[in-house]
Amino acid sequence: MSIYPVIMCGGAGTRLWPASRPMRPKQFIALHGEHSLFQETALRAARLLEGEGQLVIVGGLHHEPFIVEQLDEIGLKAQIILEPEGRDSAPAMTAAAMWTHQIDPDGVNVFISSDHYLPDRDAFRDAALKAAEAARSGRIVTLGVQPTSPSSAYGYIEPSGPGLSEVVRFVEKPDTETAQIFIDKGLVWNTGIFIARADVFLEDVRQYVPAVANAVGKAVGEGLASPLYLAPNFVEAPKVSIDYAVMEKTRRASVLRVDFEWSDLGAWDAVASSVTPDQGRHILIDSEGTVARAPEGVIVTVLGAPNLAVVVERDAVLVCDLQRSQDVKAVVERLKQVSPQHLDFQKPEPLDVVKAGHAFIDWMKLRALPVWASLGIREDGVFAEAMTLGADPVVSNHRLRVQARQLFTFAEAGRLGWSGPWEWLLERGLQAFERHYISEEGMLHGLLSPSLAVLTPRASVYDHAFGLFALAAAHRVKGRNGRYAHLAKGIRERLFREVLPNGALMETEGEPYQSNAHMHLLEACLAWEQVGGDLEWADASDQLVQLACNTFIDAEKGCLREYFNAEWQPADGDAGRRVEPGHQFEWAWLLLRYARRRNAHHLIEVAKTLYRVGMQGYAAANGVVVNAIDPDGQRTEGCARLWPQTEWIKAALVLSELSEGKEKQGYLRDAAMALHALNKYLTDDGLWHDVLNENGQFQDEPSKASSLYHIVGACAQLVQTLRRMGHEASLGRPIELGYM
């Protein structure tokens, strides 16, 4: 039996104003300890996962950042389903059940509210698993808690017997006197926790509320992506709770009587009785029963005032007699008339790929390119390896890959319309390239000393790939006179003489069997195809794509591996399990470019899968993609370099060009997020930080010139996509761009 816990994130928690508001409802705030109610619920629900089950979260679109970040903080992954508009519990639960049924027709859902207080995880797990056994046989089971007081805040359930039994009736919230009568008769509190097989639940929804089933079915469609953005049809569903829609009508309802501590924390009196206040932010003297809450930097002191709620936010304060906690809703109603701006927190400015994109292009044009053009090249045409954050070039050895990448950078800047001295820079850089990096046999040197003595006579395959890439840029700009084409052809022929039976090349530096060098060879071959190289460039591209699909990409996991053994199987140990999100994006982008040139539509799905794998490396706490995950999507490194953010931008943008509707909008949202991530690294001086540590701090080190190639590549893809969207975009003068 596979269990799919479903955490329902609906509800605004109005009676917990001002801490709980629509933009940040109570489930996403920490009322006690380090975890929010949502996180506590997720940790509790995760203990139910067995077999092939999966955690499912249903929330509103504006909940997405909270859900992603807070799951990330506790190390959990989940299928996220986002509603365009809240329609109460019945449509939300139906969406989750439909998703579950698509992947596991026999799956059992355990529907749980995200904002309840239930500290005994073991007792909950035991009860849920017992209820799930009954659900397997076709029952829809709810948990009924033994009441501890005649509360008028909860609904009640009348069981037909002890333990697990059929439901006699559901009763709405009574007054206190009636509640005591219910308790005396053995009624239990309705927790709103339901357990049912997905197919059984959907049968009842279709029977009793077909309008919900029809609208939600259209909204879900065949969507399996995460996050799954429900289509606008969702708002056509009637706004109805599951109690009214199904539970009060079905003949399958059972209730399992449980006796553990539980509260829905619906008002401040419930918080006061269930949660021990954090004493670090307030001082309470002779104020028994008072609960206080305040943001960081604010202290609350209460003297001689018992049984109060004192709740402080940056823009509002509530002082309330706990016996009047239910009446906070009346305060909120009054606010609608006198001060509506305090009904919610200030909404953050939505991410906009167009606005963010133009800001990035301006930074490139006005900051980065000028500083690297003026300070990042020696008099002899050799480009600097790095610059301090004070814009001083760093004296070091000179790698072929940096010289080649900078040649591409300034050639590409010219193509994108930059009016700076890109032609002069390209000419000087090419002269240095030909004078110092080409060996007598026509191959390339890998490393030069500061005095330009050759330290590595034969460059690695990786570095040769960048040499070929730079020569393609030079061939395009320098009139295609054949000189660079002849040099590149010789390098290609010598490299591919050493090809292995499976089409791969052994690397001469580091691990001999790896995928990375082949990725940049593919990039170089596609560049030569684009500038009119001979047909053998296309043959090489075909060979490299076939190698990626047959060898590098794990057919079962969908991820692209980095390191292999001599049989080209994943290497032993951590190296063989290393998956780099940045390379998933980079390969996806290259495969999509190749697919366009060959009309190879099947590769689009391959690229989408790689993209989804890459997104598993997104660390919401820092808002960036990390360096490495494992094949199961678990992060193995918390640090995040700059370059994966640029490859995320490129992949999301080109996928948006190949998509429509909500899928297209999803990729554009991702591109805006990626631009926001990249912007964290960039300085106002045209430089950047290269490594963000897991704690959110940047490593103190110079800006590496090698990163500029990645940044310019992201800029080029951005210019193309914005122009395809109908927006003017360039680095200066008007330009004409085809597909990259």
C-alpha positions in Angstrom: 0.0 0.0 0.0 1.5 3.4 -1.1 0.4 6.4 1.0 0.4 9.9 -0.5 0.0 12.4 2.4 -1.7 15.6 1.1 -1.0 18.8 3.1 -3.7 21.4 2.5 -2.4 25.0 2.7 -5.6 26.9 2.3 -7.1 29.3 4.8 -6.0 32.8 5.9 -6.1 32.3 9.7 -8.1 35.5 10.1 -8.5 35.2 13.9 -4.7 35.2 14.2 -4.4 38.7 12.8 -2.0 40.6 12.7 0.6 37.7 12.6 -1.5 35.7 10.1 -2.6 37.5 6.9 -3.4 36.4 3.3 0.2 36.9 2.0 1.6 35.0 5.0 -1.0 32.9 6.7 -0.6 31.2 10.0 0.7 27.9 8.6 3.9 29.5 7.4 4.8 31.2 10.6 6.6 29.7 13.6 4.3 30.0 16.6 6.7 28.0 18.7 10.3 26.8 18.1 12.2 26.9 14.9 9.6 25.3 12.6 6.4 26.7 11.1 3.1 24.8 11.5 3.5 23.8 7.8 7.0 22.4 8.4 5.8 20.5 11.5 3.0 19.1 9.5 5.3 18.1 6.6 7.7 16.4 9.0 4.8 14.5 10.6 3.3 13.5 7.3 6.7 12.4 5.9 6.7 9.5 8.5 3.8 8.0 6.6 5.7 7.5 3.4 6.1 3.9 2.5 6.7 2.1 -0.8 6.3 4.4 -3.7 4.3 7.1 -1.9 5.0 10.8 -2.2 4.3 13.9 -0.2 1.8 16.2 -1.9 1.2 19.9 -1.1 -1.8 21.9 -2.3 -1.6 25.7 -1.9 -2.3 29.0 -3.6 0.0 30.6 -6.2 1.1 33.2 -3.7 2.0 30.3 -1.3 4.6 28.9 -3.6 7.7 30.8 -2.3 6.8 29.8 1.3 6.2 26.1 0.4 9.4 25.8 -1.7 11.6 27.6 0.9 10.2 25.9 3.9 10.4 22.4 2.4 14.0 23.1 1.5 14.8 24.2 5.0 13.7 20.8 6.4 15.2 18.7 3.6 11.9 17.4 2.2 10.7 17.2 -1.4 7.1 17.1 -2.5 4.7 17.3 -5.4 3.4 20.8 -5.3 0.0 21.7 -6.7 -0.9 25.4 -6.9 -4.4 26.8 -7.2 -5.1 30.0 -9.2 -7.7 30.8 -6.5 -8.8 29.2 -3.3 -12.1 27.3 -3.7 -12.3 25.6 -0.2 -11.3 22.1 0.7 -13.4 19.9 -1.7 -11.8 21.2 -5.0 -8.3 21.3 -3.5 -8.6 17.7 -2.2 -10.0 16.6 -5.5 -7.0 18.0 -7.4 -4.6 16.1 -5.2 -6.6 12.9 -5.5 -6.7 13.3 -9.3 -2.9 13.7 -9.4 -2.5 10.7 -7.2 -4.8 8.6 -9.3 -2.8 9.4 -12.4 0.4 8.0 -11.0 -1.0 5.3 -8.7 -4.6 4.2 -9.1 -4.5 2.3 -5.8 -2.8 5.1 -3.9 -4.2 6.1 -0.5 -4.4 9.8 0.3 -4.1 11.1 3.9 -5.5 14.7 3.8 -4.0 16.9 6.5 -4.5 20.6 7.3 -1.2 22.5 7.3 -2.0 24.6 10.3 -2.9 22.2 13.1 -1.0 21.5 16.3 -0.4 17.8 16.8 2.9 17.3 18.7 2.7 13.5 19.1 4.1 12.3 15.8 4.1 8.6 16.8 0.5 8.6 17.8 -0.5 10.3 14.6 1.4 7.9 12.5 -0.2 4.9 14.2 -3.7 6.3 13.8 -3.2 7.3 10.1 -1.8 3.8 9.2 -4.7 2.1 10.9 -7.1 4.4 9.1 -5.3 3.7 5.8 -5.9 0.0 6.2 -9.6 0.7 6.4 -9.3 3.0 3.4 -7.8 0.2 1.4 -11.1 -1.7 1.7 -13.1 1.3 0.4 -13.9 3.4 3.5 -13.3 7.1 3.8 -12.0 7.5 7.3 -11.7 10.7 9.4 -9.9 11.0 12.7 -12.0 12.1 15.7 -10.2 13.4 18.7 -11.5 12.8 22.3 -12.5 16.3 23.5 -10.8 17.8 26.4 -13.3 20.6 26.9 -16.8 21.7 25.6 -15.3 23.8 22.9 -17.6 25.8 20.6 -14.7 26.3 18.1 -14.8 22.8 16.6 -17.3 20.6 14.7 -18.3 17.2 16.2 -18.7 13.7 14.9 -21.0 11.0 16.4 -19.4 7.6 16.0 -21.5 4.4 15.9 -19.2 2.7 18.3 -15.7 2.6 19.9 -12.5 2.6 18.0 -13.0 2.5 14.2 -16.7 2.7 13.4 -19.2 4.1 10.9 -20.2 7.8 11.2 -23.7 8.4 12.5 -23.6 12.2 11.8 -21.5 15.3 11.5 -22.5 18.3 13.6 -21.5 21.9 13.1 -19.9 24.0 15.8 -22.3 24.1 18.8 -22.6 26.5 21.7 -20.7 25.6 24.9 -23.7 24.1 26.6 -24.6 21.8 23.6 -20.9 20.9 23.3 -21.0 19.5 26.8 -24.0 17.4 25.9 -22.2 16.1 22.8 -19.2 15.1 25.0 -21.5 13.3 27.4 -22.9 11.3 24.5 -19.5 10.3 23.3 -19.1 12.6 20.3 -15.6 13.5 19.2 -14.0 16.6 17.7 -13.8 16.7 13.9 -10.1 17.1 13.0 -10.6 17.5 9.3 -8.1 14.8 8.7 -9.4 12.4 6.0 -8.0 9.1 4.7 -9.2 7.5 1.5 -8.1 5.7 -1.6 -7.8 8.2 -4.4 -10.2 6.3 -6.7 -12.8 5.9 -4.0 -12.7 9.5 -3.0 -13.1 10.6 -6.7 -16.1 8.3 -7.2 -17.9 10.1 -4.4 -16.9 13.5 -5.6 -18.2 12.6 -9.1 -21.4 11.3 -7.6 -22.2 14.1 -5.1 -20.5 17.2 -6.6 -20.0 16.6 -10.3 -19.4 20.3 -10.9 -16.3 20.0 -8.7 -15.1 16.9 -10.5 -15.6 18.5 -14.0 -13.9 21.8 -13.2 -11.0 20.3 -11.4 -10.5 17.6 -14.0 -10.1 20.3 -16.7 -7.7 22.2 -14.4 -5.5 19.2 -13.7 -5.5 17.6 -17.1 -2.6 15.2 -17.5 -0.3 17.5 -15.6 2.5 15.7 -13.6 5.0 18.6 -13.4 6.0 20.0 -10.0 5.0 22.6 -9.3 1.7 21.8 -11.1 0.0 25.1 -11.9 -3.7 24.3 -12.1 -5.4 25.8 -15.2 -7.9 28.7 -14.9 -10.8 26.2 -15.2 -10.2 25.5 -11.5 -12.1 28.7 -10.5 -15.2 27.2 -12.1 -15.4 24.7 -9.3 -18.1 25.5 -6.6 -16.6 26.9 -3.5 -17.5 24.1 -1.0 -15.9 22.3 1.9 -15.4 18.5 1.8 -17.8 18.1 4.8 -20.7 19.6 2.9 -19.7 18.2 -0.5 -19.1 14.6 0.4 -18.7 13.6 4.0 -22.2 14.4 5.1 -23.7 12.4 2.1 -21.4 9.4 1.6 -22.2 6.0 2.9 -18.5 5.2 3.2 -17.7 7.5 6.1 -15.9 6.0 9.1 -14.4 7.6 12.1 -11.4 6.5 14.1 -11.5 7.7 17.7 -8.1 8.9 18.8 -6.8 10.4 22.0 -3.8 12.6 21.3 -3.2 16.3 21.8 -4.7 18.3 18.9 -5.7 21.8 18.1 -6.4 23.7 14.9 -4.9 26.8 16.5 -7.7 28.9 15.1 -7.4 31.8 17.5 -5.0 33.2 20.1 -6.6 31.4 23.0 -5.9 28.1 21.3 -2.3 29.2 20.8 -2.0 30.2 24.4 -3.3 26.8 25.7 -1.3 24.7 23.2 2.0 26.4 22.6 4.6 27.5 25.2 5.6 31.1 24.3 9.1 31.9 23.3 10.4 34.0 26.2 13.2 35.5 24.2 11.2 38.4 22.8 9.1 39.5 25.8 9.0 39.9 29.5 5.8 38.8 31.3 5.5 39.7 35.0 2.4 38.8 37.1 0.7 38.2 33.7 -0.3 34.5 34.0 -1.9 33.1 30.8 -0.7 36.0 28.6 0.8 35.1 25.3 3.0 37.6 23.5 4.6 37.6 20.1 6.9 40.2 18.4 9.3 40.3 15.4 13.1 40.3 15.7 14.4 43.5 17.3 11.2 44.2 19.2 10.6 43.4 22.9 7.2 43.2 24.5 6.8 43.8 28.3 3.6 43.0 30.1 3.1 43.8 33.8 0.1 42.7 35.9 -2.2 41.9 32.9 -3.1 38.2 32.8 -4.9 36.3 30.0 -4.1 38.6 27.2 -2.8 38.1 23.6 -0.2 40.8 22.8 0.8 40.4 19.1 3.2 42.9 17.5 4.1 43.2 13.8 6.0 46.0 12.1 2.8 47.7 11.0 0.2 46.6 13.6 -0.4 45.7 17.2 -3.2 43.6 18.7 -4.0 43.5 22.5 -6.8 41.1 23.1 -8.6 39.4 26.1 -8.0 35.7 25.3 -11.7 35.1 26.1 -12.5 37.3 23.2 -10.1 35.6 20.8 -12.8 34.5 18.4 -13.9 38.1 18.0 -10.6 39.1 16.3 -12.5 38.3 13.1 -14.7 41.3 13.9 -11.6 43.5 14.2 -10.5 42.3 10.7 -14.0 43.2 9.4 -13.6 46.7 10.9 -10.2 47.1 9.3 -11.8 46.6 5.9 -13.6 49.9 6.5 -11.1 52.0 8.3 -7.6 50.8 7.3 -7.6 48.2 4.5 -3.9 48.4 4.0 -3.4 46.6 7.3 -5.4 43.6 6.2 -2.3 42.1 4.5 1.4 42.5 4.4 2.9 44.6 1.7 3.1 42.4 -1.4 6.6 42.0 -2.9 7.1 43.2 -6.4 6.4 40.2 -8.7 9.3 38.8 -10.7 9.2 40.1 -14.2 11.5 38.6 -16.8 11.3 41.6 -19.1 12.1 44.2 -16.4 14.8 42.0 -14.9 16.2 41.2 -18.3 16.6 44.8 -19.4 18.3 45.6 -16.1 20.7 42.8 -16.7 21.4 43.9 -20.3 22.1 47.4 -19.1 24.6 46.1 -16.5 26.3 44.1 -19.2 26.5 47.1 -21.5 27.4 49.8 -19.0 29.3 48.0 -16.3 30.8 44.6 -17.1 32.0 44.9 -20.7 33.6 48.4 -20.2 35.6 47.3 -17.1 36.8 44.0 -18.7 37.6 45.7 -22.0 39.8 48.4 -20.3 41.4 46.5 -17.4 41.1 42.8 -18.3 43.6 42.7 -21.2 47.4 43.0 -21.2 49.3 45.2 -23.7 50.3 42.0 -25.5 46.7 40.9 -26.0 46.6 38.2 -23.4 43.5 38.4 -21.2 43.6 38.6 -17.5 42.6 35.4 -15.6 40.8 37.4 -12.8 40.4 40.8 -11.2 40.1 41.7 -7.6 36.9 43.3 -6.5 38.9 46.5 -6.6 39.4 46.0 -10.3 43.1 45.1 -10.2 44.1 42.3 -12.6 45.5 39.2 -10.9 48.9 38.1 -12.0 48.8 34.3 -12.6 49.3 31.6 -15.2 47.2 32.0 -18.3 44.8 29.1 -19.3 43.8 28.5 -22.9 40.2 28.3 -21.9 40.2 31.9 -20.6 41.8 33.3 -23.7 39.3 31.5 -25.8 36.3 32.4 -23.7 37.2 36.1 -23.8 37.6 36.0 -27.6 34.1 34.6 -27.7 32.9 37.2 -25.2 33.9 40.2 -27.2 32.9 38.7 -30.6 29.5 38.0 -29.1 29.3 41.5 -27.6 29.8 42.9 -31.1 27.1 40.6 -32.5 24.7 41.8 -29.8 25.3 45.5 -30.8 27.8 46.7 -28.2 29.4 49.9 -29.4 32.6 49.4 -27.3 36.0 48.5 -28.9 35.1 44.8 -29.4 36.8 44.6 -32.8 40.1 45.9 -31.4 39.9 43.6 -28.4 39.1 40.6 -30.7 42.0 41.5 -33.0 44.6 41.9 -30.2 43.3 38.7 -28.5 43.5 36.7 -31.7 47.0 37.8 -32.3 48.0 36.7 -28.8 46.1 33.4 -29.3 47.9 32.6 -32.6 51.3 33.7 -31.3 51.3 31.9 -28.0 48.7 29.1 -27.9 49.1 27.2 -31.2 51.7 24.4 -31.1 53.9 23.4 -34.0 51.7 20.4 -34.8 48.7 22.7 -35.1 47.1 21.8 -31.7 46.8 24.1 -28.7 48.9 24.7 -25.6 46.8 24.5 -22.4 48.7 26.7 -19.9 51.2 29.6 -20.1 53.2 31.2 -17.3 52.8 35.0 -16.6 55.9 35.4 -18.9 54.1 33.3 -21.5 56.3 30.3 -21.3 54.5 27.1 -22.2 53.7 25.0 -19.1 51.2 22.5 -20.7 52.3 21.7 -24.3 49.1 19.8 -25.1 45.8 21.2 -23.9 43.0 19.0 -22.6 40.0 18.0 -24.7 38.0 20.5 -22.6 40.4 23.4 -23.5 40.6 22.4 -27.1 36.8 22.6 -27.3 37.0 26.2 -26.2 39.7 26.8 -28.7 37.4 25.6 -31.4 34.6 27.7 -30.0 36.7 30.8 -30.1 37.8 30.1 -33.7 34.2 29.8 -34.8 33.5 33.3 -33.3 36.6 34.6 -35.1 35.6 33.0 -38.4 32.2 34.7 -38.2 33.6 38.2 -37.5 36.7 38.2 -39.6 35.1 37.7 -43.0 35.2 34.0 -43.2 38.5 34.0 -45.1 39.2 30.3 -44.4 42.2 30.8 -42.1 40.4 30.0 -38.9 38.3 27.3 -40.5 41.5 25.5 -41.7 43.0 25.7 -38.2 39.8 24.5 -36.6 39.5 21.6 -39.1 43.0 20.4 -38.3 42.3 20.4 -34.5 39.0 18.6 -35.0 40.6 15.9 -37.1 43.4 15.3 -34.7 41.1 15.2 -31.7 38.6 12.7 -33.3 41.4 10.4 -34.5 41.6 9.3 -30.8 37.8 8.6 -30.5 36.8 5.5 -28.6 34.5 2.8 -30.0 31.5 4.4 -28.3 32.2 7.8 -29.8 33.8 9.3 -26.7 37.1 11.0 -26.1 39.4 10.4 -23.1 40.2 13.5 -21.2 43.9 14.2 -20.5 43.4 16.2 -17.3 41.6 15.0 -14.2 39.2 12.1 -14.6 39.8 10.4 -18.0 36.2 9.3 -18.6 33.8 12.3 -18.2 31.0 14.0 -20.0 31.9 17.7 -19.5 34.5 18.0 -22.3 32.0 16.5 -24.8 29.4 19.1 -23.9 31.7 21.9 -24.9 32.8 20.0 -28.0 29.1 19.9 -28.9 28.9 23.7 -28.3 31.9 24.3 -30.6 30.5 22.0 -33.3 27.1 23.7 -33.3 28.9 27.1 -33.5 30.8 25.9 -36.5 27.6 24.6 -38.1 26.0 28.0 -37.6 28.9 30.0 -39.2 29.0 27.7 -42.3 31.6 25.1 -41.4 32.0 21.9 -43.4 29.6 19.0 -43.1 31.9 17.1 -40.8 31.0 19.6 -38.0 27.4 18.4 -38.3 28.6 14.8 -38.3 30.5 15.5 -35.1 27.4 17.1 -33.5 25.3 14.1 -34.4 27.9 11.8 -32.8 28.1 13.8 -29.6 24.4 14.0 -29.2 24.1 10.3 -29.7 26.8 9.7 -27.1 25.0 11.9 -24.6 21.7 10.1 -25.1 23.2 6.6 -25.1 25.9 6.9 -22.4 25.8 10.1 -20.4 22.1 10.3 -19.6 20.8 7.8 -17.1 17.8 6.3 -18.7 16.2 5.4 -15.4 16.8 8.6 -13.4 16.7 11.0 -16.4 19.8 12.8 -15.1 23.2 13.3 -16.9 26.2 11.8 -15.1 29.6 13.4 -14.8 32.2 10.7 -14.3 32.5 7.1 -15.6 34.7 4.0 -15.4 36.6 2.5 -18.4 33.4 0.7 -19.4 31.6 4.0 -19.5 29.3 3.0 -16.6 28.9 5.5 -13.7 32.1 5.6 -11.7 32.3 4.1 -8.2 31.7 6.2 -5.1 30.7 9.9 -4.9 32.1 10.7 -8.4 29.8 8.4 -10.1 26.8 9.7 -8.2 27.6 13.4 -8.8 25.0 15.3 -10.8 25.6 18.9 -11.5 22.4 21.0 -12.0 24.3 23.6 -14.0 25.3 20.9 -16.5 21.7 19.5 -16.7 20.7 23.0 -17.8 23.6 23.5 -20.2 23.1 20.1 -21.9 19.3 20.9 -22.1 20.1 24.2 -23.8 22.5 22.5 -26.3 20.1 19.7 -27.1 17.3 22.1 -27.7 19.5 24.1 -30.1 20.4 20.9 -31.9 16.8 19.7 -32.0 15.8 23.0 -33.7 18.5 22.5 -36.4 17.5 18.8 -37.0 13.8 19.0 -36.3 14.5 16.3 -33.7 11.4 16.9 -31.6 12.0 13.8 -29.4 15.0 15.6 -27.9 12.7 18.3 -26.5 11.4 15.9 -23.9 14.9 14.7 -23.1 15.9 18.4 -22.5 12.8 19.0 -20.4 13.7 16.0 -18.2 17.2 17.3 -17.8 15.8 20.7 -16.8 13.5 19.2 -14.2 16.5 17.3 -12.7 18.5 20.6 -12.6 15.7 22.3 -10.8 16.1 19.8 -8.0 19.2 21.7 -7.1 17.3 24.9 -6.4 18.0 25.9 -2.8 15.1 28.2 -1.9 16.7 29.5 1.3 19.3 31.3 -0.8 17.3 31.5 -4.0 20.0 29.8 -6.1 20.9 26.6 -7.8 23.6 24.7 -5.9 26.7 22.9 -7.4 25.8 19.3 -7.0 23.0 16.8 -6.2 22.8 13.0 -6.3 20.8 11.0 -8.8 17.8 11.0 -6.4 17.7 14.8 -6.4 19.2 15.2 -2.9 21.7 18.1 -2.5 25.2 17.0 -1.9 26.8 20.5 -1.9 25.3 23.6 -0.3 27.6 26.0 -2.1 26.4 27.6 -5.3 28.7 29.0 -8.0 27.7 31.8 -10.3 27.8 29.9 -13.6 24.9 27.4 -12.9 22.6 30.4 -12.6 23.5 31.6 -16.1 22.8 28.1 -17.5 19.5 28.0 -15.7 18.6 31.3 -17.4 19.5 30.0 -20.9 17.6 26.7 -20.5 14.4 28.3 -19.1 14.3 30.9 -21.8 14.8 28.6 -24.7 12.2 26.2 -23.2 9.8 29.1 -23.0 10.3 29.7 -26.7 9.3 26.1 -27.4 6.2 26.1 -25.1 2.8 27.6 -24.9 0.2 28.6 -22.4 0.8 27.9 -18.7 3.9 25.8 -19.5 5.5 28.8 -21.2 4.6 31.1 -18.4 6.1 28.6 -15.9 9.4 28.7 -17.8 9.4 32.5 -18.0 8.8 32.6 -14.2 11.8 30.3 -13.8 13.9 32.6 -16.0 12.9 35.6 -13.9 13.9 33.6 -10.7 17.2 32.7 -12.4 17.9 36.3 -13.3 17.2 37.2 -9.7 19.6 34.5 -8.5 22.4 35.7 -10.9 21.9 39.3 -9.8 22.9 38.4 -6.3 26.4 37.7 -7.5 26.9 40.8 -9.6 28.5 44.0 -8.3 27.7 47.6 -9.4 31.3 47.8 -10.7 30.9 45.3 -13.4 32.5 42.5 -11.4 31.1 39.5 -9.5 31.4 37.0 -6.7 31.9 33.5 -7.9 30.9 31.3 -5.0 28.0 31.6 -2.6 28.4 29.5 0.6 25.6 27.5 2.1 25.2 30.2 4.8 24.4 32.8 2.2 27.8 34.5 2.4 30.1 35.0 -0.6 33.6 33.7 -0.6 36.2 36.5 -0.6 38.1 36.0 -3.8 38.7 37.8 -7.1 36.2 37.8 -10.0 37.2 35.0 -12.4 37.3 36.0 -16.1 36.1 32.5 -17.0 32.6 33.4 -15.7 32.2 36.2 -18.2 31.6 33.6 -21.0 28.7 32.2 -19.0 27.3 35.7 -18.3 27.5 36.8 -21.9 25.9 33.5 -23.0 22.9 34.2 -20.8 22.7 37.7 -22.1 22.7 36.5 -25.7 19.9 34.0 -25.0 18.0 36.7 -23.1 18.3 39.2 -26.0 17.0 36.5 -28.4 14.0 35.6 -26.2 13.0 39.2 -25.5 13.0 40.0 -29.2 11.0 36.9 -29.9 8.5 38.2 -27.3 8.3 41.5 -29.2 10.6 43.6 -27.0 13.5 45.7 -28.2 16.7 44.3 -26.8 20.4 44.6 -27.7 23.7 45.8 -26.1 23.5 49.1 -28.1 22.9 49.5 -31.8 19.9 47.8 -33.6 20.6 44.2 -34.5 19.1 41.3 -36.4 19.2 38.0 -34.6 18.2 34.5 -35.7 17.9 31.6 -33.4 21.1 30.7 -31.5 
